[in-house]
Amino acid sequence: MHKALLQKLRLHRLDLVVNLSYNIDTVVDYLCRDDVIARDEKDSIISHERQEDRVTCLLDILENKDDDAFYVFRDTLVKTGPPHLPILLDGKAEVSSDQLPQTTDSN
């Protein structure tokens, strides 16, 4: 993976771990389906009991992939949320989940 992309993954690692924990299995399914990760890598990821450990394992695997893997991962985040994560990986803004506008239901 290109150094700049690797830096983005590492810079936002904590935010990714915290915010992907709730849907990591969905993200992993997409990445396996899109041939970003192999079946044995998927099995390795889901073998971890804690969701946070699954995200950490995925990020470790992605760091050893090519640039295409980064972009497919980023596109998967667009599909699966939270919405600020792809923005972070694009490097367009320095936002975190607590800086996003809160929506309220005013019925």
N, C-alpha and C positions, 0 to 999 in steps of 0.2 A: 504494500500500500504506500502511496505517495506520502512523503513526510508531512505535508500540510493537512492531509485528511487524517492521518494518524494523530496529529496534534489535536484536531477537533474532537476526536473520540476520547482522547485522554483528558482534555480540558473539561469536557462535559460529562465525564464518567459518573460522578456522584449523582448528578441530576438524572442521568439515564438510569442508573440503578434504582434510585428512589421512585422515579415516575413510570418505569416499565414493569415494575414488579407485579402489578395487578393484571397485566395482559401478556406476559412474556411468552406463554405457551402459544398464543395466537401469532405473535411475531415470529417465533421459531417455526411454526407451521408454514407461514408465508415464505420464509427464507429457505426452507427445505424444498418446498414446492417449486421455487424459482431457481433451484440448484445453486444457491449461495453457500449453503452448508450441506454436507453429506449426511446420510441417514445415521452413521455412527457418531457424527458430531451432535446431531439432534439428540440421540440417545444419551450421550454424555451430558448434555445440557439438562435434560429433563430428569436425569438421575439424581440431581441435587434436590434435597427436600425443601429448602427455603427458596422462595421466589427470587430474593435478592441475589442468592448464590447462582441461580440460573442466569440472571442478567449478567453477572460478573463473568461467568463462563462463556456466554455468548460474545461478550465484548473482547475477551481474551482471544477467542477464535477469530473474530472479525479482524483483529489487528494483524493477523498473518495472511489475510486474503488480499486480493487485488483491489484496485480502485472501483471496479464495477460492483464489488460486494458492498462497498461503502454506499454507493448511490442507490442500490436496490434496498439496502437497509433503511436509508433515509426515506425512500419512496414508501416503504412499508410503514414507517412511522406516520406518514401523511394519512395512510388508510386507517391505521389503528389508534392514532392519538397517543398521548395528549398533544394538542396542536402546537405547543411551543417548542417541542423537541426538534422537529425538522428545521425550524427557524434557527435554533442554536447551531445545528450542524451545517446550515448554510452560511453561518458566520455573519448574517445580516443584522443581528441584534444580540445584545447581551441581556436576555430575559430569562427569568426562572418562573416556575409555576406560581410562586407567590406574588409575582408582579403582573400576572394576567388580570384583565378586568373581570370582576365578579358579576355574573348575571343573576338577576333575581326574577322570580316569577311573580308578576303583578296582576294576578287574576282577581 
